[in-house]
Amino acid sequence: MQSVSSRLTRIGVFYDGNYFLHVSNYYNYSHERRSRISISGLHAFIRQQVAEREGVNERLCQIVDAHYFRGRLNAHEANQRGNQLFYDRLFDDILMSEGVVTHYLPVKTYQGYRQEKGIDVWLALEAFELTLYKKFDVIVLITSDGDYVPLIRKLNTVGSRIMVLSWDFEFENEQGERQVTRTSQDLLEEVSYPVAMHAMIDDRTRRNDPIIQNLFVKQASRPTFTPATATTSGNSFVNSQNSYAANFEDEDEPNYNLIDRPDDDPTGRKISTVRSLKSGYGFINYPPNNLFFHYTSLIDTEFDELHIDDEVEFTLGQNPEGKDIAVDVSLVRS
C-alpha cells in the first residue's frame, strides 16, 4: 500500500486580481525593490510554503489549478486607449504560460467611477465548486478582503486547509495622501496558514533567500524601445507586462475632464520636458506652473523609461480639484 507521505498534495490557487495588481504596483513604484511580483516566482513560493506547513516533500506539492478574477474594460473602451487591447492580451499570455485560468467581468461605471461588481461572488463560487470536485488539499487565496470569511468557513467543512497570502503596507499617493492597505483580521483568524508576505519580503535575514528574490521580476537594463524589440525581446516582454499593469490600473482612477483645446492647436497635444520624477509620478515643465502627471496617465510609455529632461507629449487635463495636470503622456521618440 502506498504510504501517506508519498501522496500528492493538491493545491488550488485563487487570485483576487485587483488586489494582486495593487500589490504589484506598490512593489514596482513605491517599495525599494522597484520590481513587480513574478507569477512564476509566486507559484514556486506557494509550493515551498505548503510543503513546509504540511510537512511534506516539496516535489509532492503541486498547483493543480490556478484562477485569476478581475473586472476588465470591454473591447470598445479598451480600443479607445491606444494599446490597451495589446496589454490585455499580453497579460493573458503571461497568465496562460503559468497555467492560470482567467475570469473577467466587464467593469461598470457608477457615479463617475469604474467599479468591479460580482467578482468576489464569482471567485467564492468557483473556489467552493472546484474544491468539491477536485478535492484540493490546500486552497491558496491571494486577497485581503474579509468578505471571503464565509467561503473559508465553507471550505473548512470539506476538510481543505486554507492559506492566505496577504500584504500590509503604506505609501503616499500622487496627491501626498497616505494610503494604507491592511488585511482583514477576521480573514486571518479563520485560515489554517496565514502568510504575511510583507514581513517575509522585508525580513533582512531572508534578503538573499532565492525563494524571496524570485518573487520579483528580474530587472535588466532596458533596451531602447523599437517596434521590433517590443515583440522579439524577452526584456521587452517583461517591460510590456509592467506597462500593461500601469495602463490597466487606470480603470480604478476617476475620469479627468479635459479642458477646452485652443483653436491654434487642433490636436490639443503639448510638448515639453520632464522636470522631476518621484515614485510613480512626476512633473512636466509648463509655465506658469509645473504640471503633475501620474504613471497611470502614460500611454505607449513605461514610467521607468522616463528620465529628467526627456521630451514628452501630453494633453492638458484637470484633477478632481480642478487643478491643471498632464494626461495621456507619452515619450517623444526620435
C-alpha positions as CSV (number, residue, x, y, z in Angstrom):
1,M,0.0,0.0,0.0
2,Q,1.2,3.5,-0.8
3,S,2.4,5.4,2.2
4,V,0.6,8.6,3.2
5,S,3.8,10.6,3.0
6,S,4.1,9.9,-0.8
7,R,0.6,11.1,-1.6
8,L,0.4,14.2,-3.8
9,T,-0.7,17.4,-2.0
10,R,-3.1,19.1,-4.4
11,I,-3.0,22.9,-4.4
12,G,-5.7,25.3,-5.8
13,V,-4.7,29.0,-6.1
14,F,-7.3,31.8,-6.5
15,Y,-6.3,35.4,-7.3
16,D,-8.3,38.5,-6.4
17,G,-6.8,40.2,-9.5
18,N,-7.5,43.8,-8.5
19,Y,-5.7,43.2,-5.1
20,F,-2.8,41.4,-6.8
21,L,-2.3,44.3,-9.2
22,H,-2.4,46.8,-6.4
23,V,0.3,44.9,-4.5
24,S,2.4,44.5,-7.7
25,N,2.1,48.3,-8.4
26,Y,3.2,49.0,-4.8
27,Y,6.4,47.0,-5.2
28,N,7.1,48.4,-8.6
29,Y,6.6,52.1,-7.8
30,S,6.8,52.6,-4.0
31,H,8.9,49.8,-2.5
32,E,12.7,49.8,-2.6
33,R,12.7,46.7,-4.8
34,R,11.2,48.6,-7.7
35,S,10.0,45.4,-9.4
36,R,6.7,43.6,-10.0
37,I,5.6,40.4,-8.5
38,S,6.6,37.4,-10.7
39,I,3.7,34.9,-11.1
40,S,6.1,32.0,-11.7
41,G,8.1,33.0,-8.6
42,L,5.0,33.3,-6.6
43,H,3.9,29.8,-7.5
44,A,7.3,28.4,-6.6
45,F,7.0,30.2,-3.2
46,I,3.5,28.8,-2.7
47,R,4.7,25.2,-3.2
48,Q,7.6,25.8,-0.8
49,Q,5.3,27.2,1.8
50,V,2.7,24.5,1.5
51,A,5.4,21.8,1.8
52,E,6.8,23.5,4.9
53,R,3.4,23.9,6.6
54,E,2.2,20.5,5.6
55,G,5.4,18.7,6.5
56,V,5.8,17.0,3.1
57,N,8.2,16.8,0.2
58,E,8.0,20.0,-2.0
59,R,8.1,17.8,-5.1
60,L,4.8,16.2,-3.9
61,C,3.2,19.7,-3.6
62,Q,1.7,20.7,-6.9
63,I,-0.5,23.5,-8.0
64,V,-3.2,21.6,-10.0
65,D,-5.5,24.6,-10.5
66,A,-4.9,28.4,-10.6
67,H,-7.6,31.0,-11.3
68,Y,-7.4,34.8,-11.7
69,F,-10.5,37.0,-11.3
70,R,-10.8,40.7,-12.2
71,G,-13.0,43.3,-13.9
72,R,-11.9,44.4,-17.3
73,L,-12.8,47.1,-19.8
74,N,-14.9,46.0,-22.8
75,A,-13.3,45.8,-26.2
76,H,-14.7,49.1,-27.4
77,E,-13.4,51.1,-24.4
78,A,-10.1,49.3,-24.4
79,N,-9.7,50.2,-28.1
80,Q,-10.1,53.9,-27.2
81,R,-7.0,53.6,-25.0
82,G,-4.3,53.1,-27.6
83,N,-2.6,49.8,-26.9
84,Q,-4.9,48.6,-24.1
85,L,-6.1,45.6,-26.1
86,F,-2.5,44.6,-26.7
87,Y,-1.7,44.9,-23.0
88,D,-4.8,42.9,-22.1
89,R,-3.8,40.1,-24.5
90,L,-0.2,40.2,-23.3
91,F,-1.1,39.7,-19.6
92,D,-3.4,36.9,-20.6
93,D,-0.4,35.3,-22.3
94,I,1.6,35.6,-19.1
95,L,-1.1,34.0,-17.0
96,M,-1.7,31.3,-19.6
97,S,2.0,30.4,-19.7
98,E,1.8,29.7,-15.9
99,G,-1.4,27.7,-16.2
100,V,-3.6,30.3,-14.7
101,V,-7.2,30.4,-15.9
102,T,-8.7,33.9,-16.3
103,H,-12.1,35.0,-15.3
104,Y,-13.2,38.5,-16.3
105,L,-16.4,40.6,-15.9
106,P,-17.0,43.9,-17.5
107,V,-16.2,46.9,-15.4
108,K,-19.3,49.0,-14.6
109,T,-19.4,52.8,-14.1
110,Y,-21.3,54.1,-11.0
111,Q,-21.4,57.8,-10.2
112,G,-18.5,58.5,-12.5
113,Y,-16.2,55.8,-11.1
114,R,-15.4,52.4,-12.6
115,Q,-16.1,49.6,-10.2
116,E,-15.9,45.8,-10.2
117,K,-19.3,44.1,-9.5
118,G,-19.7,40.4,-8.8
119,I,-16.1,39.4,-9.0
120,D,-15.8,38.4,-5.3
121,V,-19.0,36.3,-5.5
122,W,-17.8,34.6,-8.7
123,L,-14.4,33.8,-7.1
124,A,-16.1,32.3,-4.0
125,L,-18.5,30.2,-6.1
126,E,-15.7,28.8,-8.3
127,A,-13.4,28.1,-5.4
128,F,-16.0,26.2,-3.5
129,E,-17.3,24.2,-6.5
130,L,-13.8,23.3,-7.7
131,T,-12.8,22.2,-4.2
132,L,-15.7,19.8,-4.1
133,Y,-14.9,18.3,-7.5
134,K,-11.1,18.3,-7.4
135,K,-10.6,17.7,-3.7
136,F,-7.9,20.3,-3.1
137,D,-5.8,19.6,0.0
138,V,-4.8,23.2,0.3
139,I,-6.5,26.3,-1.2
140,V,-4.4,29.4,-1.5
141,L,-6.2,32.8,-1.6
142,I,-4.4,35.9,-2.7
143,T,-6.7,38.5,-1.1
144,S,-7.1,40.8,1.9
145,D,-10.9,41.0,1.9
146,G,-12.9,39.9,4.9
147,D,-15.9,39.2,2.7
148,Y,-14.3,35.8,2.0
149,V,-14.7,34.6,5.6
150,P,-17.9,32.7,4.7
151,L,-16.1,31.0,1.9
152,I,-13.3,29.9,4.2
153,R,-15.7,28.5,6.7
154,K,-17.4,26.5,4.0
155,L,-14.1,25.2,2.7
156,N,-13.1,24.2,6.2
157,T,-16.2,21.9,6.4
158,V,-14.9,19.8,3.5
159,G,-11.6,19.3,5.1
160,S,-9.4,21.6,3.0
161,R,-6.7,23.7,4.6
162,I,-6.7,27.4,3.6
163,M,-3.6,29.5,3.1
164,V,-3.9,33.3,2.6
165,L,-1.1,35.4,1.2
166,S,-1.5,38.9,2.4
167,W,0.4,42.2,2.3
168,D,0.1,45.1,4.7
169,F,1.8,48.3,3.6
170,E,1.5,52.1,3.4
171,F,2.6,54.7,0.8
172,E,1.8,58.2,-0.3
173,N,-0.3,58.6,-3.5
174,E,0.2,61.3,-6.1
175,Q,-1.6,63.9,-4.0
176,G,0.6,63.2,-1.0
177,E,-2.1,61.4,0.9
178,R,-1.2,58.4,3.0
179,Q,-2.7,55.1,1.5
180,V,-3.0,52.2,3.9
181,T,-3.6,48.5,2.8
182,R,-4.4,46.1,5.6
183,T,-5.7,42.6,5.7
184,S,-8.9,41.7,7.5
185,Q,-8.1,40.2,10.8
186,D,-11.3,38.2,10.7
187,L,-10.0,36.6,7.5
188,L,-6.6,35.7,9.0
189,E,-8.2,34.2,12.1
190,E,-10.2,31.7,10.0
191,V,-7.4,30.3,7.9
192,S,-5.1,27.4,8.5
193,Y,-1.9,29.1,7.2
194,P,-1.8,32.9,7.2
195,V,1.3,34.1,5.4
196,A,2.4,37.7,6.0
197,M,4.1,38.4,2.7
198,H,5.3,41.9,3.6
199,A,7.1,40.6,6.7
200,M,8.9,37.8,4.8
201,I,9.9,40.1,1.9
202,D,11.2,42.8,4.3
203,D,13.0,40.4,6.6
204,R,16.6,41.3,6.3
205,T,17.8,37.8,7.3
206,R,16.0,36.5,4.2
207,R,17.0,39.2,1.8
208,N,19.3,36.9,-0.2
209,D,17.0,33.9,0.0
210,P,16.4,32.7,-3.6
211,I,12.8,31.9,-2.9
212,I,12.2,35.6,-1.9
213,Q,14.3,37.0,-4.7
214,N,12.4,35.0,-7.3
215,L,9.2,36.6,-6.1
216,F,10.1,39.6,-8.2
217,V,10.5,40.1,-12.0
218,K,14.2,40.2,-12.8
219,Q,15.3,43.8,-13.7
220,A,17.7,44.1,-16.6
221,S,19.0,47.2,-18.3
222,R,16.2,48.4,-20.6
223,P,16.9,48.4,-24.3
224,T,15.9,51.4,-26.5
225,F,12.3,50.8,-27.5
226,T,11.6,50.0,-31.1
227,P,8.6,48.1,-32.6
228,A,10.9,45.1,-33.3
229,T,12.2,44.7,-29.8
230,A,8.6,45.1,-28.5
231,T,7.8,41.7,-30.0
232,T,11.1,39.8,-30.0
233,S,13.0,40.8,-26.9
234,G,12.5,38.9,-23.7
235,N,13.2,42.0,-21.7
236,S,10.5,43.9,-23.7
237,F,8.1,41.1,-22.8
238,V,8.6,41.8,-19.1
239,N,8.6,45.5,-19.7
240,S,5.3,45.3,-21.5
241,Q,3.9,43.3,-18.6
242,N,4.8,46.3,-16.4
243,S,3.3,48.7,-18.9
244,Y,0.1,46.6,-19.1
245,A,-0.4,46.9,-15.4
246,A,0.2,50.6,-15.4
247,N,-2.4,51.1,-18.1
248,F,-4.9,48.7,-16.6
249,E,-4.7,50.3,-13.1
250,D,-6.1,53.4,-14.7
251,E,-9.5,51.9,-14.6
252,D,-9.7,52.5,-10.9
253,E,-8.9,56.2,-11.1
254,P,-11.6,58.9,-11.5
255,N,-12.0,60.2,-15.1
256,Y,-10.3,63.5,-15.7
257,N,-12.3,66.2,-17.7
258,L,-10.2,67.6,-20.4
259,I,-10.3,71.4,-20.7
260,D,-11.2,73.2,-24.0
261,R,-8.4,72.9,-26.5
262,P,-7.1,76.2,-28.1
263,D,-8.1,77.0,-31.7
264,D,-4.5,77.2,-32.8
265,D,-3.8,73.6,-31.6
266,P,-6.4,71.4,-33.2
267,T,-5.0,68.2,-31.7
268,G,-4.8,69.6,-28.2
269,R,-1.3,68.0,-27.7
270,K,1.5,69.8,-26.0
271,I,5.2,69.1,-25.9
272,S,7.6,69.9,-23.0
273,T,10.3,68.3,-20.9
274,V,10.2,66.2,-17.7
275,R,11.2,68.4,-14.7
276,S,11.3,65.8,-11.9
277,L,10.4,62.2,-11.2
278,K,9.2,60.6,-8.0
279,S,7.8,57.2,-7.0
280,G,5.2,56.6,-9.7
281,Y,4.6,60.3,-10.6
282,G,6.4,63.4,-11.8
283,F,6.2,67.0,-13.0
284,I,6.5,68.5,-16.5
285,N,7.8,71.9,-17.3
286,Y,4.8,74.1,-18.4
287,P,4.6,77.8,-17.5
288,P,3.3,79.3,-15.4
289,N,3.2,76.2,-13.2
290,N,4.7,72.8,-13.5
291,L,2.2,70.1,-14.4
292,F,1.7,67.0,-12.3
293,F,1.4,63.6,-14.0
294,H,0.8,60.1,-12.6
295,Y,2.1,56.8,-14.1
296,T,-1.5,55.8,-14.8
297,S,-1.7,58.6,-17.3
298,L,1.1,57.3,-19.5
299,I,0.3,55.9,-23.0
300,D,2.7,53.8,-25.1
301,T,5.4,54.6,-22.5
302,E,6.5,53.0,-19.3
303,F,7.3,55.1,-16.2
304,D,10.7,53.5,-15.9
305,E,11.6,54.7,-19.4
306,L,11.4,58.4,-18.4
307,H,14.3,60.5,-17.3
308,I,14.6,64.1,-16.3
309,D,14.8,66.4,-19.3
310,D,13.2,63.9,-21.6
311,E,10.8,65.4,-24.1
312,V,7.2,64.3,-23.7
313,E,3.9,64.9,-25.4
314,F,0.7,65.3,-23.4
315,T,-2.8,66.7,-23.2
316,L,-3.9,69.2,-20.6
317,G,-6.4,67.9,-18.1
318,Q,-7.9,68.6,-14.7
319,N,-7.8,66.6,-11.5
320,P,-11.0,66.3,-9.3
321,E,-10.0,69.6,-7.5
322,G,-9.9,71.5,-10.8
323,K,-6.1,71.8,-11.0
324,D,-4.4,71.5,-14.3
325,I,-2.4,68.3,-14.8
326,A,-0.9,66.4,-17.7
327,V,-2.8,63.3,-19.0
328,D,-2.2,60.9,-21.9
329,V,1.6,61.5,-21.5
330,S,4.0,59.8,-23.9
331,L,7.7,59.9,-24.6
332,V,8.7,61.7,-27.7
333,R,10.9,59.2,-29.5
334,S,13.4,60.1,-32.1
